[in-house]
């Protein structure tokens, strides 16, 4: 699993380098009160990263946290059950 994660990390890194190299034109992002000077490649990478972070945050808030709280509540309401031990038999198979 660690090798697969490393390969995915390297693929994303190479894709980021290619996007940055192919989009090296200068651009200005005007925000009204300030202007940010950057390359288009960097702007694309920052936009993709911020979109992934916002999407992950929405999934965390919308799904993971409510499901985790339901799981905790369900575990509190279920009484602890002693494990069932199978009865020992004197039958030896003959």
Beta strands, then each sheet from edge to edge (+ up, - down):
strand 1: 26-30
strand 2: 35-39
sheet 1: 1+ 2-
end
